[in-house]
Amino acid sequence: MEPVIFMHGFSQETMFKIVDGIKKASAEAGVEPASIAFASSTVNNMDWKIRKLIREVRKEHEYMTKGGQ
């Protein structure tokens, strides 16, 4: 499973609260919180098709969780 959560229209403060809540709930549900890739809308990604968005978010998540290696 490669979960992706994409957020749009939230303040940065609210997004951090949402991420924290999802990570807590996922751990309680038996889903590894570190497996979830989070992203928010940007000027660049608003026109992407969902398939490309998910692919790019997962690629960046893998890069970041492996320490940029």
C-alpha positions in Angstrom: 0.0 0.0 0.0 1.3 3.5 -0.9 -1.1 6.0 0.7 -1.1 9.6 -0.4 -3.0 12.4 1.2 -3.3 15.6 -0.8 -4.6 18.8 0.8 -5.9 21.9 -0.7 -7.2 25.1 0.8 -5.8 24.7 4.4 -3.5 27.1 6.2 -0.1 25.7 7.0 -1.0 25.5 10.7 -4.1 23.5 10.0 -2.3 21.1 7.6 0.2 20.3 10.4 -2.6 19.5 12.7 -4.3 17.3 10.1 -1.0 15.5 9.4 -0.5 14.9 13.2 -4.1 13.6 13.6 -3.8 11.3 10.6 -0.5 9.9 11.8 -1.9 9.2 15.2 -5.1 7.6 13.8 -3.1 5.5 11.3 -0.8 4.1 14.0 -3.9 3.2 16.1 -5.3 1.4 13.0 -2.1 -0.5 12.4 -0.9 1.5 9.4 2.7 2.7 9.6 2.5 6.5 9.7 5.8 6.9 7.9 4.3 5.1 4.9 1.9 7.9 4.2 3.0 10.6 1.8 1.4 14.0 2.4 1.3 16.9 -0.1 -0.5 20.1 -0.6 -1.6 22.0 -3.7 0.9 24.3 -5.4 0.8 26.5 -8.5 2.8 23.8 -10.3 0.7 20.7 -9.4 -2.8 22.1 -9.7 -3.1 21.2 -13.3 -1.5 17.7 -13.0 -3.6 14.6 -13.6 -4.1 12.6 -10.4 -1.9 9.7 -11.6 1.1 12.1 -12.1 0.4 13.8 -8.8 0.4 10.5 -6.9 3.5 9.3 -8.7 5.5 12.5 -8.0 4.4 12.7 -4.4 5.4 9.1 -3.8 8.7 9.6 -5.5 9.5 12.7 -3.3 8.3 10.8 -0.2 10.6 7.9 -0.9 13.5 10.3 -1.5 12.9 12.2 1.7 12.4 9.1 3.9 15.6 7.5 2.6 17.6 10.6 3.6 17.9 11.9 0.1 19.8 8.9 -1.2 
